[in-house]
Every structure is written in C-alpha cells, then in structure tokens.
C-alpha cells in the first residue's frame, strides 16, 4: 500500500471514529437531557442518566482529540496539492478544538450543580436546577460558535479534494456546500434560535452527504489509482 493510500485509509478510520464519538457526545445532551425552558425536567434527566451523561462528555473530548490527528493526516495527504489551502484547513481545526474543549466545561458544571455536593447546600434545589440549565444552554450556544469553525475547515478541505484528482470532485463540492450549511446553521442558532430546528433539518442534508461520502471513500477506496 503506497503512502498516499495509507494516509487516506487512516484518515477514513479517524473520520469515522469522530463521527461516532462526536455524534453521540453532542446529540445525547441535546436530545436526551435538555428540555427547553424546563430546569427541573432537565436536571432530572441529568441525574437519572448520570453515567451516560459522563460518557457523552468523554466521547465529546475524544472526538475533539481525534480531530487533531485527522487534520494532520489529511495535511500529509494533500500537502502536495496546495500547501496554502492545507494550512488553512489545519488552522481552522486547531482553532476549533480548544473552543470545543472549553465548551465541554459547561456540561461538567451542569453535572456538578445537580450532583448534591455539600458546598452547594446554600442554594435550594430550584436554584441549582436553574443554574444547571443555564450551563446546558451555554453549551448549546458554544456548539453554535464552534460550528463556525467546523464549517470553515470544510471549505479548504473541499477545495483540496476538487484539486487533488484522486478523490471525486463531487465529494469536494458537497463539503463546500456543507461549509455554508454550518455557517448558516450557526448564524440562525445565535440570531434566530426559534427557527433553528426547522432550518437545520433542511440545510444540513448536503453536509451529511459530503462528510459521510468522504468517510466511505477514504475507507473503501482510499485514493484513485494513477
């Protein structure tokens, strides 16, 4: 197996692991813990699912750590295609990772607030539940902020695929469309959160197609033979 195909396969494995760990880490909190506007229900969900919630935090951190190895592997794959675009791709990911790590602290804070620690007994239960929901909401806002960089890195990545000639151009096009989908989704989440759910269901489809196509191509095909 040549070096280029080996790097492609490694990137495919890393990308798949990120999709699994990151998907669980992010979606579990949003779908199973947070009840919009209901601090008590959100706190109860967190308490009743403490282990799974902690597991989602760990999965979140693992996915971000793997992102570093993924982009470095991709940089080796594309370094001869366009060094400038490769640097942009790496930079956007390396900016996103520390933001994501810091954002996870909001989940840790929420879990601590409902954990029943002695030093929190000066607050009543309703207050603690409300504080916990604040941190859970901050986490969601943090996802929208880091989503800007999750989108931006897809633009140089998509351009590199288009220029590379060893991965189908259509995949690169979908990734570029996915870049703008992320940016729109993040903007809607921050400016018009009441429309987020309906907008996300529509605009994130090309992103899903682009990223999963990339994963499958890297895993199965690697790169086109010369």
C-alpha positions in Angstrom: 0.0 0.0 0.0 1.5 3.3 -1.1 1.9 6.2 1.4 -0.9 8.3 -0.1 -3.4 5.4 0.1 -2.3 4.5 3.6 -2.8 8.1 4.8 -6.3 8.1 3.2 -7.3 4.9 5.0 -6.0 6.2 8.3 -7.9 9.4 7.7 -11.1 7.4 6.9 -10.8 5.5 10.2 -10.2 8.6 12.2 -13.1 10.4 10.5 -15.4 7.5 11.2 -14.4 7.5 14.9 -15.0 11.2 15.1 -18.5 10.8 13.6 -19.4 8.1 16.1 -17.9 9.7 19.3 -18.8 13.3 18.3 -22.3 12.4 17.2 -23.0 10.7 20.5 -21.3 13.3 22.6 -23.2 16.2 21.0 -26.6 14.7 20.2 -27.1 12.9 23.5 -27.1 16.1 25.6 -29.3 17.9 23.1 -31.8 15.1 22.6 -31.9 13.3 25.9 -31.0 15.8 28.6 -32.1 19.4 27.7 -35.8 20.2 28.0 -36.2 23.7 26.6 -37.3 26.1 29.3 -37.8 23.4 32.0 -34.9 23.4 34.5 -36.5 20.7 36.7 -37.0 18.2 33.9 -33.5 18.8 32.5 -32.0 18.3 35.9 -33.9 15.1 36.5 -32.8 13.8 33.1 -29.2 14.6 34.0 -29.5 12.9 37.4 -31.2 9.8 36.1 -28.7 9.4 33.3 -25.5 10.4 35.2 -23.2 7.7 33.8 -24.4 8.1 30.2 -24.1 11.8 30.5 -20.5 11.5 31.7 -19.9 9.0 28.9 -21.1 11.6 26.4 -18.7 14.2 27.9 -15.8 11.7 27.4 -17.0 10.9 23.9 -17.1 14.6 23.1 -13.5 15.1 24.3 -12.3 12.0 22.4 -13.8 13.3 19.2 -12.0 16.6 19.5 -8.7 15.0 20.3 -9.1 12.7 17.2 -9.8 15.8 15.1 -6.2 16.9 15.6 -4.9 13.6 14.3 -7.4 13.6 11.4 -6.4 17.0 10.1 -2.7 16.2 10.5 -3.2 13.0 8.5 -5.1 14.9 5.8 -2.4 17.5 5.7 0.1 14.8 4.7 -2.3 13.5 2.1 -2.9 16.9 0.5 0.3 18.8 1.2 1.5 18.5 -2.5 -1.9 19.5 -3.8 -2.0 23.1 -2.4 0.1 23.9 0.6 -1.8 27.2 1.3 -5.2 25.5 1.4 -3.7 22.7 3.5 -2.5 25.3 6.1 -6.0 26.9 6.2 -7.6 23.5 6.8 -5.3 22.7 9.6 -5.6 26.1 11.2 -9.4 26.1 11.3 -9.4 22.7 13.0 -6.7 23.7 15.5 -8.8 26.8 16.4 -12.0 24.7 16.8 -10.5 22.1 19.2 -9.7 24.3 22.2 -13.1 26.1 21.9 -14.8 22.7 21.9 -12.8 21.5 25.0 -13.7 24.7 26.9 -17.3 24.3 25.9 -17.5 20.9 27.5 -16.8 22.5 30.8 -20.4 23.8 30.7 -21.5 20.2 30.8 -19.2 19.5 33.7 -20.6 22.5 35.6 -24.2 21.4 35.0 -23.4 17.9 36.3 -21.7 19.3 39.4 -24.7 21.6 40.2 -27.1 18.7 40.3 -24.6 16.3 41.9 -25.6 17.1 45.5 -22.2 18.4 46.7 -22.1 19.7 50.3 -20.7 23.1 49.4 -23.8 23.8 47.2 -26.3 23.3 50.1 -26.6 27.1 50.5 -28.7 27.0 47.3 -32.1 25.4 47.1 -32.9 22.7 44.5 -34.8 25.0 42.2 -31.9 27.4 42.1 -29.4 24.7 41.4 -31.6 23.3 38.6 -31.9 26.7 37.1 -28.1 27.2 37.2 -27.6 23.8 35.6 -29.9 24.7 32.8 -28.0 28.0 32.2 -24.8 25.9 31.7 -26.6 23.5 29.4 -27.9 26.4 27.3 -24.4 27.9 27.3 -23.2 24.6 25.9 -25.7 24.7 23.1 -24.6 28.3 22.3 -21.0 27.1 22.4 -21.8 24.4 19.8 -23.1 27.1 17.5 -20.0 29.2 18.0 -17.6 26.3 17.3 -19.8 25.2 14.5 -18.5 28.2 12.6 -15.0 26.7 12.5 -16.4 23.2 11.8 -17.9 24.8 8.7 -14.8 26.8 7.7 -12.4 23.9 7.7 -14.7 22.1 5.1 -14.1 24.9 2.5 -10.3 24.3 2.1 -10.9 20.6 2.5 -13.4 20.5 -0.3 -11.2 22.7 -2.5 -8.3 20.3 -1.9 -10.4 17.4 -2.9 -11.5 19.1 -6.1 -7.9 20.0 -7.0 -6.5 16.6 -5.9 -7.9 14.5 -8.8 -7.6 11.4 -6.6 -10.9 11.8 -4.8 -14.1 12.6 -6.8 -14.8 16.3 -7.2 -18.5 15.9 -6.3 -17.5 15.0 -2.8 -15.5 18.2 -2.5 -18.4 20.2 -3.8 -20.7 18.7 -1.2 -18.2 19.6 1.5 -18.1 23.2 0.3 -21.9 23.3 0.4 -21.6 21.8 3.9 -19.3 24.6 4.9 -22.0 27.2 4.2 -24.7 24.9 5.8 -22.7 25.0 9.0 -22.3 28.8 8.8 -26.0 29.3 8.2 -26.9 26.9 11.0 -24.7 28.7 13.5 -25.9 32.1 12.5 -29.6 31.0 12.8 -28.9 29.4 16.2 -27.4 32.7 17.5 -29.6 35.3 15.8 -33.0 33.5 15.4 -32.9 30.4 17.7 -36.7 29.9 17.3 -36.1 28.9 13.7 -33.1 26.6 14.3 -34.9 23.3 14.3 -36.8 23.7 11.1 -33.8 25.3 9.2 -31.3 22.7 10.4 -33.3 19.8 9.1 -33.1 21.2 5.6 -29.6 22.8 5.2 -27.6 20.0 7.0 -28.5 17.4 4.4 -25.7 18.3 2.0 -23.3 18.4 4.9 -24.2 14.8 5.9 -23.9 13.6 2.3 -20.5 15.3 1.9 -18.9 14.1 5.1 -20.3 10.5 5.0 -19.3 10.2 1.4 -15.8 11.3 2.3 -15.6 8.8 5.1 -16.8 5.9 2.9 -14.5 6.9 0.0 -11.4 7.2 2.3 -12.2 3.9 4.0 -13.1 1.8 0.9 -11.3 3.3 -2.0 -8.6 5.4 -0.3 -7.5 7.3 -3.3 -7.8 6.8 -7.1 -5.0 4.8 -8.7 -2.8 6.8 -11.1 
